[in-house]
Amino acid sequence: MKKYGHLYEKICDMDNLKLAHQNAKKGKGWYTEVKMVDQNPEYYFGLLREMLINKTYQTSKYETFIKHDSGKDREIYKLPYFPDRICQWAILQIIEPILLKNLTNDTYSAIPGKGIHLCLNRLNDAVQHDVPGSQYCLKLDGKKYYPSINHDILKTKYRKLFKDADLLWLLDEIIDSTPGNKGIPIGNYLSQYSGNYYFSEFDHWIKEVKRVKHYFRYMDDIVILGSTKEELHQLKNEIDQYFRKKLKLKIKENWQVFPTYVRGIDFVGYRTFMNYKLLRKSTCKQFKRKMIALNKKQIEGIEMTYSEWCSFNSYKGWLIHCNSYRLSKKYVEPIQQFAINYYLKNIYMKGGMFK
């Protein structure tokens, strides 16, 4: 593996810090902290550059809150915009291409151009075009993945990739910004890449040593297809050993091996069968509930909110990628004009971004 150096000076470069601000503030232009930096950018960029050069930068205190997501309670960590979010963008603008080179093609989530729907399409291709090799599915994920990532192992992995001592100091500082020797904060921009990179050697082991043909990983959610349930049970046992010995992780207790074409594969928000795809049951229930509520507003003559308009369009985007004719007919079409009227009145006529 090639080791990279002389990266820290690129991170500290004023042009890189300016670009980091431009990227970090997208969609956040109304934040008080963003406006503060915009009013005197040279001062704040100079201050951050001085912190980095003199190594006086320290990760700020986190603000934490609980987010209920897909039936799970997740503790989310939030950092101030300045200096932390700008700093993390500045780091990733330089190291992102290097990290991406070390990930396999079967890695998705928090990677530019490799989101849910590319993962879904590739899984669908495997199920449709390799029926003998996709008879059974092994589905598993890491137990409390982000809170379980071992700091020492992550720092060792970064040392295999980077030889720049100053960069390693900065990465160590951010990794160790949470107490104890394990856990990286959900919500940190850098954590998304660290989470993927932590798994990268495992991905290569699966593909190059175990020669697994159909493997899909969306952060710590893993789907593997195989010809027999026996081979997948054996592979699961080997993965369990790898997790424990090399990653200090555990497989979540709800792992399964099941017949692919009977049950379908519940993954990345959809249920994939041989010839069709359905919206995940929990997502479908939530979708129906929200569309019914919007239709009730329409009947009562109450205007939808901007958040509801965004949600409506988001669900339409989800439905495009699965067999959803009846869902669209029953739940989307009755309120389509309601959403159009909101757009025309509140966005188009006011010179909104979509005009």
Secondary structure, DSSP 8 states (H G I E B T S, - for coil): ---B-S-HHHHH-HHHHHHHHHHHTTT-TT-HHHHHHHHSHHHHHHHHHHHHHTT-------EEEEEEETTEEEEEEE--IIIIIHHHHHHHHHHHHHHHHTS-TTEESSSTT-SHHHHHHHHHHHHHH-SGGGSEEEEEEBTTHHHH-BHHHHHHHHHHHB--HHHHHHHHHHHTTSSSSB---BT-HHHHHHHHHHTHHHHHIIIIIS--SEEEEETTEEEEEES-HHHHHHHHHHHHHHIIIII---B-TT-EEEEHHHH-EEETTEEE-SS-EEE-HHHHHHHHHHHHHHHHHHHHT----HHHHHHHHHHHHHHHTS--HHHIIIIIHHHHHHHHHHHIIIIITTT-TT-
